[in-house]
């Protein structure tokens, strides 16, 4: 038998009121409350709470407040930075590459709802994964929609709404977010 959690992670319609999922979200809220209240505490306390939330140790720096649905569906590369007031709706996998920076109030959504009002009434929802490559800079107030992939070394302008994939080495901005120009010429690393 397929669980609601397996359906959720597989991108199928699932029941978000499933007791296992409610318990997992409640656990995340409790850990986030503690994590978001660690100002002035020893760094090891913050690192421990973040590892407990995600299910693995990370060197990511997350400014409080930070919000997510579950935690373990968020895979962070090395040296990832989230500025203040970021939200990740991680009902599906969110993968973020090394050295990626997020401005304040960035929102990453994997959660989605059916287009059909009748299906929405049923309470079922779904999710699509989000991937963000290494060395990206996501400007303040950006919204990244379900199913989007942002390639490595991209810059996404503040306030953009990313509804479609953005190829690597791109400067992109707007609502909807569109590629403004290539950054391939500036993204050359010396040997």
ZADO-1210 file (C-alpha; in nm, 4 decimals, padded with zeros to 6 digits):
<atoms>
<atom x="00.0000" y="00.0000" z="00.0000" code="UNK" pos="1"/>
<atom x="00.1304" y="00.3440" z="-00.0929" code="UNK" pos="2"/>
<atom x="00.1303" y="00.5937" z="00.1956" code="UNK" pos="3"/>
<atom x="00.0193" y="00.9555" z="00.1655" code="UNK" pos="4"/>
<atom x="00.3816" y="01.0559" z="00.2283" code="UNK" pos="5"/>
<atom x="00.4976" y="00.8386" z="-00.0640" code="UNK" pos="6"/>
<atom x="00.2270" y="00.9912" z="-00.2854" code="UNK" pos="7"/>
<atom x="00.3366" y="01.3403" z="-00.1774" code="UNK" pos="8"/>
<atom x="00.7034" y="01.2790" z="-00.2543" code="UNK" pos="9"/>
<atom x="00.6116" y="01.1068" z="-00.5814" code="UNK" pos="10"/>
<atom x="00.4154" y="01.4047" z="-00.7149" code="UNK" pos="11"/>
<atom x="00.0740" y="01.2331" z="-00.6957" code="UNK" pos="12"/>
<atom x="-00.2375" y="01.3789" z="-00.5364" code="UNK" pos="13"/>
<atom x="-00.2233" y="01.3146" z="-00.1624" code="UNK" pos="14"/>
<atom x="-00.4173" y="01.3943" z="00.1533" code="UNK" pos="15"/>
<atom x="-00.2307" y="01.6609" z="00.3505" code="UNK" pos="16"/>
<atom x="-00.4496" y="01.5850" z="00.6540" code="UNK" pos="17"/>
<atom x="-00.2966" y="01.2376" z="00.6826" code="UNK" pos="18"/>
<atom x="-00.1907" y="01.1877" z="01.0492" code="UNK" pos="19"/>
<atom x="00.1693" y="01.0994" z="00.9557" code="UNK" pos="20"/>
<atom x="00.2043" y="01.4201" z="00.7533" code="UNK" pos="21"/>
<atom x="00.0347" y="01.6331" z="01.0202" code="UNK" pos="22"/>
<atom x="00.2757" y="01.4930" z="01.2803" code="UNK" pos="23"/>
<atom x="00.5760" y="01.5651" z="01.0555" code="UNK" pos="24"/>
<atom x="00.4634" y="01.9261" z="00.9998" code="UNK" pos="25"/>
<atom x="00.4002" y="01.9701" z="01.3724" code="UNK" pos="26"/>
<atom x="00.7507" y="01.8420" z="01.4474" code="UNK" pos="27"/>
<atom x="00.8948" y="02.0865" z="01.1935" code="UNK" pos="28"/>
<atom x="00.7012" y="02.3792" z="01.3482" code="UNK" pos="29"/>
<atom x="00.8329" y="02.2940" z="01.6940" code="UNK" pos="30"/>
<atom x="01.1918" y="02.2745" z="01.5704" code="UNK" pos="31"/>
<atom x="01.1542" y="02.5940" z="01.3665" code="UNK" pos="32"/>
<atom x="01.0185" y="02.7822" z="01.6675" code="UNK" pos="33"/>
<atom x="01.3306" y="02.6840" z="01.8614" code="UNK" pos="34"/>
<atom x="01.5638" y="02.7476" z="01.5646" code="UNK" pos="35"/>
<atom x="01.4144" y="03.0905" z="01.4987" code="UNK" pos="36"/>
<atom x="01.4667" y="03.1818" z="01.8653" code="UNK" pos="37"/>
<atom x="01.8424" y="03.1047" z="01.8798" code="UNK" pos="38"/>
<atom x="01.9675" y="03.4626" z="01.8498" code="UNK" pos="39"/>
<atom x="02.2599" y="03.5114" z="02.0857" code="UNK" pos="40"/>
<atom x="02.2975" y="03.1423" z="02.1630" code="UNK" pos="41"/>
<atom x="02.6022" y="02.9303" z="02.0989" code="UNK" pos="42"/>
<atom x="02.6362" y="02.8400" z="01.7282" code="UNK" pos="43"/>
<atom x="02.6349" y="02.4699" z="01.8171" code="UNK" pos="44"/>
<atom x="02.2746" y="02.5003" z="01.9401" code="UNK" pos="45"/>
<atom x="02.1609" y="02.6433" z="01.6044" code="UNK" pos="46"/>
<atom x="02.3599" y="02.3801" z="01.4124" code="UNK" pos="47"/>
<atom x="02.2082" y="02.0991" z="01.6196" code="UNK" pos="48"/>
<atom x="01.8512" y="02.2231" z="01.5681" code="UNK" pos="49"/>
<atom x="01.9071" y="02.2680" z="01.1948" code="UNK" pos="50"/>
<atom x="02.0496" y="01.9140" z="01.1680" code="UNK" pos="51"/>
<atom x="01.7506" y="01.7797" z="01.3590" code="UNK" pos="52"/>
<atom x="01.5106" y="01.9646" z="01.1269" code="UNK" pos="53"/>
<atom x="01.6800" y="01.8561" z="00.8019" code="UNK" pos="54"/>
<atom x="01.7930" y="01.5088" z="00.9087" code="UNK" pos="55"/>
<atom x="02.1601" y="01.5782" z="00.8265" code="UNK" pos="56"/>
<atom x="02.4379" y="01.8167" z="00.9267" code="UNK" pos="57"/>
<atom x="02.4946" y="02.1231" z="00.7118" code="UNK" pos="58"/>
<atom x="02.7095" y="02.4334" z="00.7127" code="UNK" pos="59"/>
<atom x="02.4217" y="02.6397" z="00.5693" code="UNK" pos="60"/>
<atom x="02.3513" y="02.9718" z="00.7365" code="UNK" pos="61"/>
<atom x="01.9843" y="03.0534" z="00.7811" code="UNK" pos="62"/>
<atom x="01.8831" y="03.3891" z="00.9261" code="UNK" pos="63"/>
<atom x="01.5663" y="03.3735" z="01.1347" code="UNK" pos="64"/>
<atom x="01.2829" y="03.3681" z="01.0855" code="UNK" pos="65"/>
<atom x="01.2833" y="03.0735" z="00.8478" code="UNK" pos="66"/>
<atom x="00.9823" y="02.8588" z="00.7628" code="UNK" pos="67"/>
<atom x="00.9325" y="02.5240" z="00.5896" code="UNK" pos="68"/>
<atom x="00.6741" y="02.2457" z="00.5861" code="UNK" pos="69"/>
<atom x="00.8866" y="01.9405" z="00.6677" code="UNK" pos="70"/>
<atom x="01.2650" y="01.9928" z="00.6571" code="UNK" pos="71"/>
<atom x="01.3966" y="01.6535" z="00.5377" code="UNK" pos="72"/>
<atom x="01.2765" y="01.7296" z="00.1828" code="UNK" pos="73"/>
<atom x="01.5206" y="02.0216" z="00.1695" code="UNK" pos="74"/>
<atom x="01.8668" y="01.9236" z="00.0401" code="UNK" pos="75"/>
<atom x="02.1237" y="02.1985" z="00.0885" code="UNK" pos="76"/>
<atom x="02.4687" y="02.2063" z="-00.0671" code="UNK" pos="77"/>
<atom x="02.7714" y="02.3538" z="00.1065" code="UNK" pos="78"/>
<atom x="02.7808" y="02.7185" z="00.2133" code="UNK" pos="79"/>
<atom x="02.4169" y="02.7952" z="00.1288" code="UNK" pos="80"/>
<atom x="02.2859" y="03.1210" z="00.2773" code="UNK" pos="81"/>
<atom x="01.9235" y="03.2198" z="00.3441" code="UNK" pos="82"/>
<atom x="01.8617" y="03.5803" z="00.4462" code="UNK" pos="83"/>
<atom x="01.5753" y="03.6815" z="00.6796" code="UNK" pos="84"/>
<atom x="01.2167" y="03.5628" z="00.6403" code="UNK" pos="85"/>
<atom x="01.2519" y="03.2918" z="00.3748" code="UNK" pos="86"/>
<atom x="00.9866" y="03.0221" z="00.3274" code="UNK" pos="87"/>
<atom x="01.0233" y="02.6806" z="00.1635" code="UNK" pos="88"/>
<atom x="00.7080" y="02.4751" z="00.1061" code="UNK" pos="89"/>
<atom x="00.8915" y="02.1442" z="00.0769" code="UNK" pos="90"/>
<atom x="00.6153" y="01.8911" z="00.0104" code="UNK" pos="91"/>
<atom x="00.8425" y="01.7715" z="-00.2728" code="UNK" pos="92"/>
<atom x="01.2199" y="01.7655" z="-00.2886" code="UNK" pos="93"/>
<atom x="01.4010" y="02.1013" z="-00.2978" code="UNK" pos="94"/>
<atom x="01.7655" y="02.0704" z="-00.4018" code="UNK" pos="95"/>
<atom x="01.9972" y="02.3695" z="-00.3669" code="UNK" pos="96"/>
<atom x="02.3539" y="02.3681" z="-00.4944" code="UNK" pos="97"/>
<atom x="02.6701" y="02.4793" z="-00.3182" code="UNK" pos="98"/>
<atom x="02.7290" y="02.8480" z="-00.2450" code="UNK" pos="99"/>
<atom x="02.3804" y="02.9602" z="-00.3436" code="UNK" pos="100"/>
<atom x="02.2584" y="03.2800" z="-00.1775" code="UNK" pos="101"/>
<atom x="01.8992" y="03.3819" z="-00.1056" code="UNK" pos="102"/>
<atom x="01.7932" y="03.7399" z="-00.0366" code="UNK" pos="103"/>
<atom x="01.5298" y="03.8215" z="00.2250" code="UNK" pos="104"/>
<atom x="01.1719" y="03.7002" z="00.1890" code="UNK" pos="105"/>
<atom x="01.2435" y="03.4460" z="-00.0862" code="UNK" pos="106"/>
<atom x="00.9673" y="03.1884" z="-00.1225" code="UNK" pos="107"/>
<atom x="01.0161" y="02.8439" z="-00.2766" code="UNK" pos="108"/>
<atom x="00.6956" y="02.6546" z="-00.3482" code="UNK" pos="109"/>
<atom x="00.6744" y="02.2879" z="-00.4360" code="UNK" pos="110"/>
<atom x="00.3114" y="02.2630" z="-00.3200" code="UNK" pos="111"/>
<atom x="00.0307" y="02.2805" z="-00.5727" code="UNK" pos="112"/>
<atom x="-00.3438" y="02.2291" z="-00.5872" code="UNK" pos="113"/>
<atom x="-00.5678" y="02.0898" z="-00.8634" code="UNK" pos="114"/>
<atom x="-00.7091" y="02.3300" z="-01.1206" code="UNK" pos="115"/>
<atom x="-01.0495" y="02.1661" z="-01.0860" code="UNK" pos="116"/>
<atom x="-01.2587" y="02.3226" z="-00.8077" code="UNK" pos="117"/>
<atom x="-01.4238" y="01.9849" z="-00.7465" code="UNK" pos="118"/>
<atom x="-01.0857" y="01.8230" z="-00.6905" code="UNK" pos="119"/>
<atom x="-00.9751" y="02.1093" z="-00.4621" code="UNK" pos="120"/>
<atom x="-01.2867" y="02.0528" z="-00.2506" code="UNK" pos="121"/>
<atom x="-01.1631" y="01.6999" z="-00.1871" code="UNK" pos="122"/>
<atom x="-00.8665" y="01.8453" z="00.0025" code="UNK" pos="123"/>
<atom x="-00.6128" y="01.6674" z="-00.2145" code="UNK" pos="124"/>
<atom x="-00.2960" y="01.8466" z="-00.3159" code="UNK" pos="125"/>
<atom x="00.0292" y="01.7647" z="-00.4924" code="UNK" pos="126"/>
<atom x="00.3849" y="01.8837" z="-00.5278" code="UNK" pos="127"/>
<atom x="00.6588" y="01.9162" z="-00.7862" code="UNK" pos="128"/>
<atom x="01.0301" y="01.9331" z="-00.7020" code="UNK" pos="129"/>
<atom x="01.2425" y="02.2461" z="-00.7334" code="UNK" pos="130"/>
<atom x="01.6121" y="02.2430" z="-00.8242" code="UNK" pos="131"/>
<atom x="01.8489" y="02.5373" z="-00.7903" code="UNK" pos="132"/>
<atom x="02.2063" y="02.4965" z="-00.9102" code="UNK" pos="133"/>
<atom x="02.5323" y="02.5943" z="-00.7456" code="UNK" pos="134"/>
<atom x="02.6605" y="02.9510" z="-00.7208" code="UNK" pos="135"/>
<atom x="02.3212" y="03.1164" z="-00.7744" code="UNK" pos="136"/>
<atom x="02.2050" y="03.4455" z="-00.6264" code="UNK" pos="137"/>
<atom x="01.8304" y="03.4652" z="-00.5744" code="UNK" pos="138"/>
<atom x="01.7283" y="03.8276" z="-00.5057" code="UNK" pos="139"/>
<atom x="01.4987" y="03.9441" z="-00.2281" code="UNK" pos="140"/>
<atom x="01.1291" y="03.8699" z="-00.2582" code="UNK" pos="141"/>
<atom x="01.1677" y="03.6141" z="-00.5384" code="UNK" pos="142"/>
<atom x="00.8960" y="03.3489" z="-00.5681" code="UNK" pos="143"/>
<atom x="00.9987" y="03.0155" z="-00.7212" code="UNK" pos="144"/>
<atom x="00.7017" y="02.8059" z="-00.8356" code="UNK" pos="145"/>
<atom x="00.6582" y="02.4251" z="-00.8289" code="UNK" pos="146"/>
<atom x="00.8544" y="02.2199" z="-01.0807" code="UNK" pos="147"/>
<atom x="01.1092" y="02.4914" z="-01.1649" code="UNK" pos="148"/>
<atom x="01.4779" y="02.4250" z="-01.2269" code="UNK" pos="149"/>
<atom x="01.7235" y="02.7145" z="-01.2059" code="UNK" pos="150"/>
<atom x="02.0605" y="02.6287" z="-01.3585" code="UNK" pos="151"/>
<atom x="02.3977" y="02.6877" z="-01.1973" code="UNK" pos="152"/>
<atom x="02.5482" y="03.0371" z="-01.1721" code="UNK" pos="153"/>
<atom x="02.2211" y="03.2232" z="-01.2278" code="UNK" pos="154"/>
<atom x="02.1159" y="03.5570" z="-01.0853" code="UNK" pos="155"/>
<atom x="01.7420" y="03.6053" z="-01.0351" code="UNK" pos="156"/>
<atom x="01.6389" y="03.9705" z="-00.9933" code="UNK" pos="157"/>
<atom x="01.4582" y="04.0856" z="-00.6806" code="UNK" pos="158"/>
<atom x="01.0813" y="04.0482" z="-00.6860" code="UNK" pos="159"/>
<atom x="01.0776" y="03.8017" z="-00.9764" code="UNK" pos="160"/>
<atom x="00.8213" y="03.5225" z="-01.0050" code="UNK" pos="161"/>
<atom x="00.9932" y="03.2183" z="-01.1547" code="UNK" pos="162"/>
<atom x="00.7325" y="03.0054" z="-01.3316" code="UNK" pos="163"/>
<atom x="00.9565" y="02.8272" z="-01.5852" code="UNK" pos="164"/>
<atom x="01.3057" y="02.6764" z="-01.5944" code="UNK" pos="165"/>
<atom x="01.5988" y="02.9177" z="-01.6185" code="UNK" pos="166"/>
<atom x="01.9117" y="02.7893" z="-01.8014" code="UNK" pos="167"/>
<atom x="02.2507" y="02.8051" z="-01.6312" code="UNK" pos="168"/>
<atom x="02.4581" y="03.1234" z="-01.6510" code="UNK" pos="169"/>
<atom x="02.1512" y="03.3468" z="-01.6881" code="UNK" pos="170"/>
<atom x="02.0498" y="03.6814" z="-01.5484" code="UNK" pos="171"/>
<atom x="01.6712" y="03.6613" z="-01.5261" code="UNK" pos="172"/>
<atom x="01.4081" y="03.8950" z="-01.3837" code="UNK" pos="173"/>
<atom x="01.0444" y="03.9950" z="-01.3957" code="UNK" pos="174"/>
<atom x="00.6947" y="03.8620" z="-01.3523" code="UNK" pos="175"/>
<atom x="00.6938" y="03.6187" z="-01.5116" code="UNK" pos="176"/>
<atom x="01.0698" y="03.5798" z="-01.4813" code="UNK" pos="177"/>
<atom x="01.2521" y="03.5848" z="-01.8170" code="UNK" pos="178"/>
<atom x="01.6149" y="03.5602" z="-01.9159" code="UNK" pos="179"/>
<atom x="01.7570" y="03.9106" z="-01.9639" code="UNK" pos="180"/>
<atom x="02.1033" y="03.8066" z="-02.0767" code="UNK" pos="181"/>
<atom x="02.3673" y="03.5355" z="-02.0545" code="UNK" pos="182"/>
<atom x="02.6274" y="03.5487" z="-01.7782" code="UNK" pos="183"/>
<atom x="02.8533" y="03.2881" z="-01.9420" code="UNK" pos="184"/>
<atom x="03.1190" y="03.5507" z="-02.0213" code="UNK" pos="185"/>
<atom x="03.1382" y="03.6692" z="-01.6594" code="UNK" pos="186"/>
<atom x="03.1199" y="03.3206" z="-01.5074" code="UNK" pos="187"/>
<atom x="03.4723" y="03.2193" z="-01.6087" code="UNK" pos="188"/>
<atom x="03.6845" y="03.0858" z="-01.3263" code="UNK" pos="189"/>
<atom x="04.0660" y="03.1065" z="-01.3457" code="UNK" pos="190"/>
<atom x="04.2584" y="02.7825" z="-01.3082" code="UNK" pos="191"/>
</atoms>
